[in-house]
Amino acid sequence: MTVSKGNQKIRERSTFGIYKGNQPIKQIYKGSQLVYQYESYNPNQQLVNVTNGNTASITLKKGVYQLYITGGGGSGGVHYAGDGYFFTTSGGSGSTWEGIFYLSKDTPVEVFGCGNNADSYININGTRMITAGGGRETSYGSSQPQGGTLNLASGWSSYVVATQKSTNGNGGSQSVAVIPNGGTTTSSLKWGEGTTLHTAGAVQYGGVRIVYLKYER
């Protein structure tokens, strides 16, 4: 069932469609059946998708959102090891946070979706909430290339509805005379894998994606 005025369905997206005086109505029920729900955006609408060194600034309206954020993958390198051998390293993968968060009012949000060997981040209301550290390359003779480190601000928990993935990146590899695989991606979107060899569909750069889900948590 939908709520209509004549043959016109009352709008449920972005602007309120029903008022009582000057007061906007957010929900209407017929008995126990919800027949009208105001939404800030279309449900499942992608509002932010930045990767490979790009940024975005947006004021998000009140609502529940899906977030994906991953740091970039580290690069590989080739180093002469003596006696005609080459020592190769592959970078670690980026760290990842994926889950659902809630904003109780219109809120400014800034994000950076990093390139290779770098960190992605999200700022909410001017405060850094997540830094998804990128994987790094290590040189010949040093320890195994490490995956990126995920850093969550203490205030982030006040926004979180559900955590689906929260992980540091995977370490890379070192080898003599053969090219080793990089740290495998930790991202559902296959961002932030370490070089030198990529798995199917994976990329080295990181990113941030935000999708609107619904108005109330």
ZADO-1210 file (C-alpha; in nm, 4 decimals, padded with zeros to 6 digits):
<atoms>
<atom x="00.0000" y="00.0000" z="00.0000" code="MET" pos="1"/>
<atom x="00.1197" y="00.3547" z="-00.0734" code="THR" pos="2"/>
<atom x="-00.0046" y="00.6950" z="00.0396" code="VAL" pos="3"/>
<atom x="-00.1378" y="00.9052" z="-00.2493" code="SER" pos="4"/>
<atom x="-00.3045" y="01.2374" z="-00.3116" code="LYS" pos="5"/>
<atom x="-00.5392" y="01.1724" z="-00.6015" code="GLY" pos="6"/>
<atom x="-00.3352" y="00.9633" z="-00.8449" code="ASN" pos="7"/>
<atom x="-00.0039" y="01.1099" z="-00.7266" code="GLN" pos="8"/>
<atom x="00.2075" y="00.9060" z="-00.4837" code="LYS" pos="9"/>
<atom x="00.3202" y="01.1269" z="-00.1974" code="ILE" pos="10"/>
<atom x="00.6929" y="01.1797" z="-00.2191" code="ARG" pos="11"/>
<atom x="00.9100" y="00.9884" z="00.0291" code="GLU" pos="12"/>
<atom x="01.2564" y="01.0996" z="-00.0786" code="ARG" pos="13"/>
<atom x="01.4739" y="01.3976" z="00.0193" code="SER" pos="14"/>
<atom x="01.1845" y="01.6374" z="00.0920" code="THR" pos="15"/>
<atom x="00.8947" y="01.5714" z="00.3245" code="PHE" pos="16"/>
<atom x="00.5708" y="01.4850" z="00.1465" code="GLY" pos="17"/>
<atom x="00.3247" y="01.5136" z="00.4353" code="ILE" pos="18"/>
<atom x="00.2814" y="01.7842" z="00.6988" code="TYR" pos="19"/>
<atom x="00.0584" y="01.8498" z="00.9963" code="LYS" pos="20"/>
<atom x="00.0588" y="02.2257" z="00.9975" code="GLY" pos="21"/>
<atom x="00.4260" y="02.3176" z="00.9748" code="ASN" pos="22"/>
<atom x="00.5411" y="01.9873" z="01.1266" code="GLN" pos="23"/>
<atom x="00.6720" y="01.7288" z="00.8768" code="PRO" pos="24"/>
<atom x="00.5397" y="01.3748" z="00.9196" code="ILE" pos="25"/>
<atom x="00.8084" y="01.1038" z="00.9044" code="LYS" pos="26"/>
<atom x="00.5950" y="00.7874" z="00.9274" code="GLN" pos="27"/>
<atom x="00.2333" y="00.6841" z="00.8744" code="ILE" pos="28"/>
<atom x="00.0857" y="00.3514" z="00.9813" code="TYR" pos="29"/>
<atom x="-00.2408" y="00.1808" z="00.8879" code="LYS" pos="30"/>
<atom x="-00.2864" y="-00.0311" z="01.1976" code="GLY" pos="31"/>
<atom x="00.0512" y="-00.2023" z="01.2353" code="SER" pos="32"/>
<atom x="00.1437" y="-00.1643" z="00.8665" code="GLN" pos="33"/>
<atom x="00.3941" y="00.1084" z="00.7765" code="LEU" pos="34"/>
<atom x="00.2532" y="00.2811" z="00.4653" code="VAL" pos="35"/>
<atom x="00.4722" y="00.5925" z="00.4479" code="TYR" pos="36"/>
<atom x="00.8371" y="00.6446" z="00.5512" code="GLN" pos="37"/>
<atom x="01.0352" y="00.9590" z="00.4873" code="TYR" pos="38"/>
<atom x="01.3867" y="00.8887" z="00.3567" code="GLU" pos="39"/>
<atom x="01.6829" y="01.1271" z="00.3395" code="SER" pos="40"/>
<atom x="01.7949" y="00.9668" z="00.0100" code="TYR" pos="41"/>
<atom x="01.6875" y="00.6693" z="-00.1971" code="ASN" pos="42"/>
<atom x="01.7703" y="00.3529" z="00.0015" code="PRO" pos="43"/>
<atom x="02.0920" y="00.1872" z="-00.1280" code="ASN" pos="44"/>
<atom x="02.1966" y="00.5115" z="-00.2995" code="GLN" pos="45"/>
<atom x="02.5745" y="00.5437" z="-00.3252" code="GLN" pos="46"/>
<atom x="02.6748" y="00.8899" z="-00.2052" code="LEU" pos="47"/>
<atom x="03.0550" y="00.8667" z="-00.1858" code="VAL" pos="48"/>
<atom x="03.2995" y="00.6533" z="-00.3852" code="ASN" pos="49"/>
<atom x="03.6568" y="00.7823" z="-00.3905" code="VAL" pos="50"/>
<atom x="03.9728" y="00.5867" z="-00.4708" code="THR" pos="51"/>
<atom x="04.3305" y="00.6276" z="-00.5912" code="ASN" pos="52"/>
<atom x="04.4215" y="00.9588" z="-00.4232" code="GLY" pos="53"/>
<atom x="04.0872" y="01.1417" z="-00.4438" code="ASN" pos="54"/>
<atom x="03.8911" y="01.3250" z="-00.1752" code="THR" pos="55"/>
<atom x="03.5257" y="01.4133" z="-00.1151" code="ALA" pos="56"/>
<atom x="03.3441" y="01.6487" z="00.1211" code="SER" pos="57"/>
<atom x="02.9707" y="01.6115" z="00.1786" code="ILE" pos="58"/>
<atom x="02.7116" y="01.7000" z="00.4413" code="THR" pos="59"/>
<atom x="02.5284" y="01.3736" z="00.5007" code="LEU" pos="60"/>
<atom x="02.1683" y="01.3947" z="00.6169" code="LYS" pos="61"/>
<atom x="02.0370" y="01.2068" z="00.9168" code="LYS" pos="62"/>
<atom x="02.0332" y="00.8335" z="00.8503" code="GLY" pos="63"/>
<atom x="02.1968" y="00.4928" z="00.8586" code="VAL" pos="64"/>
<atom x="02.4901" y="00.4333" z="00.6218" code="TYR" pos="65"/>
<atom x="02.7107" y="00.1510" z="00.4971" code="GLN" pos="66"/>
<atom x="03.0822" y="00.2335" z="00.4998" code="LEU" pos="67"/>
<atom x="03.3749" y="00.0676" z="00.3223" code="TYR" pos="68"/>
<atom x="03.7259" y="00.2053" z="00.3848" code="ILE" pos="69"/>
<atom x="04.0619" y="00.0453" z="00.2965" code="THR" pos="70"/>
<atom x="04.4216" y="00.1653" z="00.2827" code="GLY" pos="71"/>
<atom x="04.6414" y="00.1207" z="-00.0233" code="GLY" pos="72"/>
<atom x="04.8639" y="-00.1769" z="-00.0893" code="GLY" pos="73"/>
<atom x="05.2415" y="-00.1568" z="-00.0615" code="GLY" pos="74"/>
<atom x="05.4656" y="-00.1755" z="-00.3678" code="SER" pos="75"/>
<atom x="05.7136" y="-00.4485" z="-00.4505" code="GLY" pos="76"/>
<atom x="06.0790" y="-00.4068" z="-00.5237" code="GLY" pos="77"/>
<atom x="06.3721" y="-00.5866" z="-00.6802" code="VAL" pos="78"/>
<atom x="06.7099" y="-00.5747" z="-00.5052" code="HIS" pos="79"/>
<atom x="07.0450" y="-00.7193" z="-00.6090" code="TYR" pos="80"/>
<atom x="07.1476" y="-00.9842" z="-00.3545" code="ALA" pos="81"/>
<atom x="07.4914" y="-01.0659" z="-00.4939" code="GLY" pos="82"/>
<atom x="07.6279" y="-01.3696" z="-00.6784" code="ASP" pos="83"/>
<atom x="07.3937" y="-01.2992" z="-00.9689" code="GLY" pos="84"/>
<atom x="07.0740" y="-01.3274" z="-00.7601" code="TYR" pos="85"/>
<atom x="06.8001" y="-01.0746" z="-00.7264" code="PHE" pos="86"/>
<atom x="06.6066" y="-01.0471" z="-00.4030" code="PHE" pos="87"/>
<atom x="06.2406" y="-00.9439" z="-00.4492" code="THR" pos="88"/>
<atom x="05.9858" y="-00.8081" z="-00.2051" code="THR" pos="89"/>
<atom x="05.6110" y="-00.7598" z="-00.2372" code="SER" pos="90"/>
<atom x="05.4133" y="-00.5073" z="-00.0368" code="GLY" pos="91"/>
<atom x="05.1671" y="-00.5731" z="00.2418" code="GLY" pos="92"/>
<atom x="04.7963" y="-00.5031" z="00.1905" code="SER" pos="93"/>
<atom x="04.5926" y="-00.2179" z="00.3339" code="GLY" pos="94"/>
<atom x="04.3804" y="-00.2365" z="00.6484" code="SER" pos="95"/>
<atom x="03.9998" y="-00.2296" z="00.6285" code="THR" pos="96"/>
<atom x="03.6902" y="-00.1264" z="00.8219" code="TRP" pos="97"/>
<atom x="03.3458" y="-00.2161" z="00.6875" code="GLU" pos="98"/>
<atom x="03.0154" y="-00.1787" z="00.8631" code="GLY" pos="99"/>
<atom x="02.7110" y="00.0365" z="00.9368" code="ILE" pos="100"/>
<atom x="02.7045" y="00.3730" z="01.1106" code="PHE" pos="101"/>
<atom x="02.4351" y="00.6234" z="01.2092" code="TYR" pos="102"/>
<atom x="02.4198" y="01.0021" z="01.1985" code="LEU" pos="103"/>
<atom x="02.1499" y="01.1557" z="01.4191" code="SER" pos="104"/>
<atom x="02.1532" y="01.4882" z="01.2300" code="LYS" pos="105"/>
<atom x="02.2963" y="01.6491" z="00.9168" code="ASP" pos="106"/>
<atom x="02.6730" y="01.6132" z="00.9559" code="THR" pos="107"/>
<atom x="02.9779" y="01.7246" z="00.7498" code="PRO" pos="108"/>
<atom x="03.1942" y="01.4329" z="00.6371" code="VAL" pos="109"/>
<atom x="03.5332" y="01.4384" z="00.4621" code="GLU" pos="110"/>
<atom x="03.7003" y="01.1308" z="00.3135" code="VAL" pos="111"/>
<atom x="04.0246" y="01.0455" z="00.1353" code="PHE" pos="112"/>
<atom x="04.0522" y="00.7307" z="-00.0734" code="GLY" pos="113"/>
<atom x="04.4255" y="00.6778" z="-00.1049" code="CYS" pos="114"/>
<atom x="04.6523" y="00.5576" z="-00.3807" code="GLY" pos="115"/>
<atom x="04.9316" y="00.3014" z="-00.3473" code="ASN" pos="116"/>
<atom x="05.1513" y="00.2955" z="-00.0326" code="ASN" pos="117"/>
<atom x="04.9210" y="00.5376" z="00.1502" code="ALA" pos="118"/>
<atom x="04.6410" y="00.5670" z="00.4086" code="ASP" pos="119"/>
<atom x="04.2679" y="00.6316" z="00.3614" code="SER" pos="120"/>
<atom x="04.0658" y="00.8221" z="00.6197" code="TYR" pos="121"/>
<atom x="03.7228" y="00.9551" z="00.7166" code="ILE" pos="122"/>
<atom x="03.6585" y="01.2718" z="00.9188" code="ASN" pos="123"/>
<atom x="03.3162" y="01.3235" z="01.0780" code="ILE" pos="124"/>
<atom x="03.2267" y="01.6723" z="01.1966" code="ASN" pos="125"/>
<atom x="03.5931" y="01.7710" z="01.1680" code="GLY" pos="126"/>
<atom x="03.7329" y="01.4796" z="01.3712" code="THR" pos="127"/>
<atom x="03.9422" y="01.1962" z="01.2259" code="ARG" pos="128"/>
<atom x="03.7438" y="00.8809" z="01.3040" code="MET" pos="129"/>
<atom x="03.9174" y="00.6130" z="01.0965" code="ILE" pos="130"/>
<atom x="04.2618" y="00.5888" z="00.9438" code="THR" pos="131"/>
<atom x="04.2917" y="00.2772" z="00.7291" code="ALA" pos="132"/>
<atom x="04.6685" y="00.2370" z="00.7089" code="GLY" pos="133"/>
<atom x="04.8207" y="00.1187" z="00.3853" code="GLY" pos="134"/>
<atom x="05.0662" y="-00.1660" z="00.3405" code="GLY" pos="135"/>
<atom x="05.4306" y="-00.0850" z="00.2870" code="ARG" pos="136"/>
<atom x="05.7305" y="-00.2178" z="00.0958" code="GLU" pos="137"/>
<atom x="06.0476" y="-00.3159" z="00.2821" code="THR" pos="138"/>
<atom x="06.3931" y="-00.3165" z="00.1332" code="SER" pos="139"/>
<atom x="06.6431" y="-00.5988" z="00.1009" code="TYR" pos="140"/>
<atom x="06.7640" y="-00.7327" z="00.4335" code="GLY" pos="141"/>
<atom x="06.4795" y="-00.5939" z="00.6413" code="SER" pos="142"/>
<atom x="06.1841" y="-00.7797" z="00.7902" code="SER" pos="143"/>
<atom x="05.8874" y="-00.9121" z="00.5927" code="GLN" pos="144"/>
<atom x="05.6727" y="-00.6323" z="00.4428" code="PRO" pos="145"/>
<atom x="05.3935" y="-00.5524" z="00.6847" code="GLN" pos="146"/>
<atom x="05.0253" y="-00.4934" z="00.6238" code="GLY" pos="147"/>
<atom x="04.8634" y="-00.1626" z="00.7083" code="GLY" pos="148"/>
<atom x="04.7418" y="-00.0791" z="01.0585" code="THR" pos="149"/>
<atom x="04.3791" y="00.0168" z="01.1251" code="LEU" pos="150"/>
<atom x="04.3290" y="00.3053" z="01.3675" code="ASN" pos="151"/>
<atom x="03.9838" y="00.3843" z="01.5117" code="LEU" pos="152"/>
<atom x="03.9201" y="00.6941" z="01.7238" code="ALA" pos="153"/>
<atom x="03.7557" y="00.6367" z="02.0613" code="SER" pos="154"/>
<atom x="03.4569" y="00.8433" z="01.9497" code="GLY" pos="155"/>
<atom x="03.3889" y="00.6189" z="01.6509" code="TRP" pos="156"/>
<atom x="03.2012" y="00.3681" z="01.8655" code="SER" pos="157"/>
<atom x="02.9245" y="00.6233" z="01.9253" code="SER" pos="158"/>
<atom x="02.8402" y="00.6161" z="01.5530" code="TYR" pos="159"/>
<atom x="02.8692" y="00.2413" z="01.4928" code="VAL" pos="160"/>
<atom x="02.5563" y="00.0306" z="01.4454" code="VAL" pos="161"/>
<atom x="02.7296" y="-00.2888" z="01.3282" code="ALA" pos="162"/>
<atom x="03.0885" y="-00.3855" z="01.2504" code="THR" pos="163"/>
<atom x="03.1202" y="-00.6278" z="00.9585" code="GLN" pos="164"/>
<atom x="03.4971" y="-00.6196" z="00.9127" code="LYS" pos="165"/>
<atom x="03.7718" y="-00.4545" z="01.1169" code="SER" pos="166"/>
<atom x="04.1208" y="-00.5759" z="01.0351" code="THR" pos="167"/>
<atom x="04.4824" y="-00.4861" z="00.9769" code="ASN" pos="168"/>
<atom x="04.6335" y="-00.5646" z="00.6394" code="GLY" pos="169"/>
<atom x="04.8154" y="-00.8848" z="00.5454" code="ASN" pos="170"/>
<atom x="05.1932" y="-00.8998" z="00.5244" code="GLY" pos="171"/>
<atom x="05.3814" y="-00.9258" z="00.1970" code="GLY" pos="172"/>
<atom x="05.6574" y="-01.1688" z="00.1020" code="SER" pos="173"/>
<atom x="06.0282" y="-01.1868" z="00.0265" code="GLN" pos="174"/>
<atom x="06.2012" y="-01.4240" z="-00.2083" code="SER" pos="175"/>
<atom x="06.5191" y="-01.4824" z="-00.4063" code="VAL" pos="176"/>
<atom x="06.5013" y="-01.5181" z="-00.7835" code="ALA" pos="177"/>
<atom x="06.1187" y="-01.5428" z="-00.8044" code="VAL" pos="178"/>
<atom x="05.8460" y="-01.2792" z="-00.7771" code="ILE" pos="179"/>
<atom x="05.6411" y="-01.3320" z="-00.4581" code="PRO" pos="180"/>
<atom x="05.2738" y="-01.2562" z="-00.4126" code="ASN" pos="181"/>
<atom x="05.1731" y="-00.9401" z="-00.2320" code="GLY" pos="182"/>
<atom x="04.9637" y="-00.9301" z="00.0831" code="GLY" pos="183"/>
<atom x="04.6100" y="-01.0357" z="-00.0084" code="THR" pos="184"/>
<atom x="04.3354" y="-00.7756" z="-00.0007" code="THR" pos="185"/>
<atom x="04.1252" y="-00.7416" z="00.3150" code="THR" pos="186"/>
<atom x="03.8510" y="-00.5460" z="00.1353" code="SER" pos="187"/>
<atom x="03.5161" y="-00.6796" z="00.0137" code="SER" pos="188"/>
<atom x="03.5682" y="-00.4432" z="-00.2817" code="LEU" pos="189"/>
<atom x="03.9185" y="-00.5850" z="-00.3434" code="LYS" pos="190"/>
<atom x="04.1005" y="-00.2593" z="-00.2752" code="TRP" pos="191"/>
<atom x="04.4479" y="-00.2311" z="-00.1281" code="GLY" pos="192"/>
<atom x="04.6229" y="-00.5508" z="-00.2324" code="GLU" pos="193"/>
<atom x="05.0024" y="-00.5531" z="-00.2147" code="GLY" pos="194"/>
<atom x="05.1990" y="-00.5962" z="-00.5362" code="THR" pos="195"/>
<atom x="05.3734" y="-00.7624" z="-00.7142" code="THR" pos="196"/>
<atom x="05.1179" y="-01.0188" z="-00.8344" code="LEU" pos="197"/>
<atom x="04.7444" y="-00.9396" z="-00.8058" code="HIS" pos="198"/>
<atom x="04.4610" y="-01.1834" z="-00.7545" code="THR" pos="199"/>
<atom x="04.1620" y="-01.1599" z="-00.9880" code="ALA" pos="200"/>
<atom x="03.9841" y="-00.8252" z="-00.9649" code="GLY" pos="201"/>
<atom x="04.2106" y="-00.6808" z="-00.6967" code="ALA" pos="202"/>
<atom x="04.3736" y="-00.3369" z="-00.7197" code="VAL" pos="203"/>
<atom x="04.6560" y="-00.1743" z="-00.5273" code="GLN" pos="204"/>
<atom x="04.4927" y="00.1600" z="-00.4462" code="TYR" pos="205"/>
<atom x="04.2641" y="00.2113" z="-00.1462" code="GLY" pos="206"/>
<atom x="03.9256" y="00.3772" z="-00.1235" code="GLY" pos="207"/>
<atom x="03.6180" y="00.4929" z="00.0672" code="VAL" pos="208"/>
<atom x="03.2559" y="00.4192" z="-00.0229" code="ARG" pos="209"/>
<atom x="02.9417" y="00.5346" z="00.1630" code="ILE" pos="210"/>
<atom x="02.5920" y="00.4049" z="00.0823" code="VAL" pos="211"/>
<atom x="02.2660" y="00.5304" z="00.2357" code="TYR" pos="212"/>
<atom x="02.0517" y="00.2551" z="00.3876" code="LEU" pos="213"/>
<atom x="01.7566" y="00.4078" z="00.5771" code="LYS" pos="214"/>
<atom x="01.6405" y="00.7011" z="00.7878" code="TYR" pos="215"/>
<atom x="01.6035" y="00.5436" z="01.1331" code="GLU" pos="216"/>
<atom x="01.8452" y="00.3025" z="01.2968" code="ARG" pos="217"/>
</atoms>
